[in-house]
Every structure is written in structure tokens, then in C-alpha cells.
Amino acid sequence: MSEREFDGLVKITQLPQRGMVTVRGDLGSTAMKKAVGKVPDTGTCNGDVAWMSPDELLVMCPHDQVSEATAKITKALKNTHHLVQDVSDARVVFLINGPASREVLAKLCPVDLSPGAFKPGRFRRTRMAQIPCAFWMRDELSFELVVFTSVADYAWNLLTNAADPAAPVGHFTA
């Protein structure tokens, strides 16, 4: 899927394909820490590794390095119960950037995105309209959102409609 951009209440960009590896296992183990580096706290993303569930992480890397990352993680976890799977081709990432980024996502996702509840580094798996998604706040103005490749066009349409300049809400922005 090609990259695309939309400028409205926020700027929405479909980012270049990213390497993504699902890793399941004991997140508190020494082997897991060796495999992925710092394991993020519950409900957070450190930029390279996102907490997905009590036994699952999403490791992100440049797309051309995913085979190497998968092999490294598998080797580090070889004597433990684990699952390591390249899911890069099954995911698309969108960047939502601008002062109204909370507003745009709040229109679509049942998540408390108020500044007091959702701060940079926070990560959430949820639904966006009728599709599963995950997102994290990179900084005060931007979110990265991941959806399945099969629903990328639908997600794009949802996001661009929510970011239509004629449809501001103003709940989090003045």
C-alpha cells in the first residue's frame, strides 16, 4: 500500500511499511529482557516496543531489518515458552499529527483521550468504529495508529472524515 497524506484538522500520513514482530512469552523473564531490551510498562510504548497484553509485545523496527530482529529474538528466547512472528505485512501505520489529534481519535475510539488520562508514551488496543486498532501517543501533538492491512482504506476514510475541517469538536482544543 502506498503512502498518502491528508491535511485537515490534523495531518494524517500513512507511513512507510514498518517491520513488526509479535512476541509472546513471560514479559518479566530475563530472556525476554535480553530478547527485546527494555520491556515497556503495562499500557505503554517506548517507540520500539509496545505492550500489547500481559504476555505479548509488539517489536517495531525498519522493515528491511525484520528478519534479523526476528532471528535475534527467537535465539534469545530459545529455551523458553514463546512465540515470535513477523506480522509486518499484515499491518499499516498512520501518523495523526496536530493540535486536534486527540479530537480526531476521540470521535472514532471509545477511549478517554483527555490530557490527564492519555499522555505521551501511552498505548491502547481498542476499536476504531468497527475495526480493531492500536495506537500510542508519540508526543503532545501526535499519535501513531496501527490497523490491519485489509482494512487500511476503511481506516483511512474514517480518519480523513473525522479530520474534515468542517467538523471540529473543540472538546480538548480551544
N, C-alpha and C positions, 0 to 999 in steps of 0.2 A: 504494500500500500504506500502510495507516495505521500510526502509531507505536504501539509496545507496550512494556511493561516486565515484567520478571521479577525477583523478589528471591529469591536462594538463597545459595549460597556466594559469589556476586558478584551485583551488579546488572547486568542486561542490558537495554539500551534500544535499540529501533530508532529511529534518529534521523530527523528530518525530511529530506525529499528534498534532496540537495545537488547543486549544479552540478559536473559533472566533464567535463574536456576531455582527451582523449588527444592528446598532441603527440609526433610522431616527427620526428627530424632529427638534425643534428650538435649534440650537447649541449655541446660545447666552443666553439661558434661565438659570435661577438659578437652575431649576430642572435638566437640562442636566448636569450642572457642578456638582451637587450633585450625579447624577447617574454614571458619568464616571470619575470624578476627573477633572484634567486639560484637557480642550478641546484644541487639537493642532491647531496651526495656519494653514491657507489655505496651502495645498501642503506640509504638514509635517507629520511626525510620531514621537511620543515621546517614542517609544518602546513598549508601551502597547495599545496606541490608535492612529489610523491613520485617517487623514482627507480624506474622500472619495469624498464628494461633499458638496455644501453649506448646505445640510440638512442631511448628512449621515456620520457616523463614523464607523470604524471597531475596535471593542474592542477585544484585544487578552489576553489570559490567559492560564494557564496549562489546558490541555484537561479534566482532572478529576475535574476541578472547573467550567466548563462552565455552568452547571445547576444552581449553586449557583450565578454566575455572572449574568446570565440572569434574575433570580428572583430578585436580588438586583436592577438591572437597571429598570426592569419593575415596581417594587414598587416605586422607586424614581420618575418615570415618570407618575404615575397612574392618575394624574389629568391634564395631558397634551395630546395633539395630538401626537402620537408616534407609532413607530413600533420597536419591538425588536425581533430578530430572530437568533437562533443558526444556523450558516452556517458552522460549523466545519467540518462535513463530506463531504462537497462539495468543500473543498479547500485543496491544498497541498502547502507546503512551501519549497523552495530551498534556500540554502545559497551559494552565489558565493563569494569566498574569494581569494584574491591575488592581486599583483600589476597590473595585466591586467584585473581586474574585469570590469572596465569601457569599455575596448576594447571589451570584450565578449558581454556585453549587447548592446553596440553601433552597433554591427554587426546585431543585431536582432530587435532593437526597434527604432522607429523614435523619439528619444528624444535627446536633447543636453546634453550629459553627460560630457562635458568638466569640469575640476575642478572649473572654475569660475562660471559655471551655475548650477552645481549639487553638493551640499555639504552634509556632514553627516546630517542626520535628514530630508532631502528632501524626498518627497513621490510623486509617479506618477502612475496614471492609464493610460494604453496605450495598445498597441498591441505588441506581440512578434511574428513575422511572421504573421500567420493568426489567432492567438488566443488572447483573452483578457488576460491581466495580470495586476498586480500592483507590484510595488517594492519600496523599500526605502533603503537609504544608511545608514548602521549602523555606519560605521566609514570610514576612508580614503581608506581602502582596501576591504570592504565587503558590499554586498547588500543582502537583503532578497527579494525573488520574490515569489508571490502567483499566482497560476493558479487554474482553476477548476480541480477537481479530474479526471473528464472524459477525460482530455487532458494531464494528467501528463506524460504519456510515450512519447507523441509527444514533450512536452516541454523539457523533459529530453534529448531526441535525439537532439533537436535544440541546447540546451546549451552545450552538450558534443561535438557536431560538431563545434560549434563556439569556443570552448576552445581547439580544437585539437592543439597540439604543433607544427604541421607543417603549421599552418595557422595564424601566428601572423600578426598584422597590424602595431602596433607601433605608432599609432597616439597620444595617451596620455602617452605612456611609451617610454623610450629611448631604 
